[in-house]
Amino acid sequence: MTARSIMATACSALALAWASVAGASDIFPEELRAHLELPAAPACTLCHDSDEGGTDTVVTPFGVTLLRFGATALNAGSLRAALDAAEQQAPDSDFDTVSDIEELRQGTDPNDGVALPVPLTGCSVSSRIASRMGWLSYLILAPLLVRPGRRRGGIR
């Protein structure tokens, strides 16, 4: 064998190995759908930072929860076990008072916290008012700060 054919063989082997590692977890969305009897498979971004997925890209609250429960890359059995543990222990990764598994079954995202009830008293109201006052004061003061014809330094 020539050095060139050895290099080509090695590159091909690496490409195949990379493809199998990067694509092997492609079964996870379908596995999750089947295990939880969901109407559709979720997007990879349910757990990963992009639809490409891949090693070390699990960043979402729900994805991190599954890792804590033992899910590992390329292992559908570990995913099923982690889902079972999540169903049994009912974690709420986005703190919206609805468990992650229940959110998936309801068709909502266990990462977004949208189901979080917003209280209409206390700090939430005062922070909303302060936020609105902040914008109002900005709108009032902005025209004063950018008056035409005004120069710094006093020389005209």
DOMILO-74441 format. One record per residue (C-alpha): residue in one letter; x, y, z. Coordinates in pm, whole numbers, plus 50000, padded with zeros to 5 digits. Each point is the difference from the previous one (the first is absolute). Layout:
# residues N
AXYZ;...
END
This chain:
# residues 156
M500005000050000;T501195034849923;A500055028350249;R497245016949804;S497664969950015;I500724995550372;M499125036750059;A496804996849793;T498984968750193;A500695016950334;C498015031049901;S497084978549883;A500034980550326;L500035032150203;A497155014649795;L497904968750051;A500784999250370;W499085036850038;A496764995349808;S498974971150220;V500805019050321;A498365032449889;G496924983049856;A499514971650246;S497895021450236;D497695008949713;I497784972550138;F499505018650330;P497105022649887;E498114969949863;E500914979450305;L498675027650225;R496805002349794;A499394962650013;H500904995950368;L497725028250116;E497364993049731;L500195035549865;P498215009349677;A503265011849838;A503724997750060;P501445031550160;A502725020949841;C503624993350099;T499995034650161;L497844985650278;C503364989850150;H502755013249770;D501185034849905;S499264993349630;D498214975349775;E503364984149917;G500264986550356;G503324983250067;T502314993350289;D500135026350276;T497125020649858;V497314991850257;V499335034150154;T496275003750061;P498514995950348;F498104968649893;G503064985549830;V502115005850310;T497294983450210;L500154969149779;L503794999350038;R499585001650378;F497674970049976;G502664980549809;A499335005649629;T503184995349800;A500875005949637;L499394971649758;N498094979350256;A496234997949948;G499644978150308;S501485027350219;L497585024949846;R497014977650079;A501244995250358;A500505037650041;L496495006649867;D498574974550243;A501875016650288;A498775034249886;E496444987249987;Q500284984650345;Q501725029550170;A498115026949802;P502735026849971;D498995034149870;S503065012649814;D498525033849911;F498295006050338;D496575006349853;T498204975850237;V499424973849728;S502284969549993;D502214995049695;I498334967749888;E496535014950046;E501025029949789;L501234977249722;R496714981150008;Q498065032849991;G502055011349700;T501775028150186;D503725006150042;P501524989450335;N502755025949947;D498105032549958;G498145006750325;V496975013649814;A497564981150222;L501355019650297;P497105017850167;V500705037150029;P498855014350333;L498175033049988;T501235012050338;G503295006150173;C503375003349830;S498814989449655;V497615029549980;S502485025250137;S502724987749763;R497625002849705;I499075035350104;A503675009250048;S500804985549659;R497275020749837;M501125031050189;G503544993749878;W498855000949638;L497795030150067;S502875019650155;Y502234990449706;L497405012749754;I499705032750189;L503755005850045;A501254987549661;P498915031149804;L501735022350256;L503274981249959;V500125002549620;R498935036049939;P501385013049671;G502435029150010;R501404991450341;R503764994850012;R502334989250267;G502905021950099;G498205033349978;I501565012149667;R497535008449725;
END
